[in-house]
């Protein structure tokens, strides 16, 4: 075997290893600072959007949008302008493909970005399925950036810094917490 071929194979192997480590690394990082990916069931997303009274043309933000299913439902069923932020590179690409497949890519934006650094001031409705630790870090951001009247629905964990307007216990005993920023 030629020395050049061996060097080429080593180089390609290193590139593949770096790509794999990057995909795994972004998954671990996202899981640590926000939440591991669990995938919110579509019926729970629909319940959350119903509780939030999402209206056509409103701006729906999903912090940690995963595979994009909430963005698709908000856009297709409610005619909302949907924006998602996802840190795990694999899920970011998956959601981009899913948006194309569902013909939503023109009206829905998903960013490979840490939502702690994202501008969320234009949101009318925010959906979050995050850990309590992530909510702790969102307190100042929500108070500083969200306009009065912004509706927030959290799945499974409450915000510790606001009183919920409503708590819905779903069929499998998971809770949805509804808030309005005042």
PyMOL commands that set and color helices and strands:
alter all, ss='L'
color gray80, all
select helices_A, chain A and resi 3-33+42-51+69-78+89-101+115-117+132-145
alter helices_A, ss='H'
color red, helices_A
select strands_A, chain A and resi 59-63+81-86+108-112+125-128+151-155+166-169+175-180
alter strands_A, ss='S'
color yellow, strands_A
deselect
rebuild
show_as cartoon
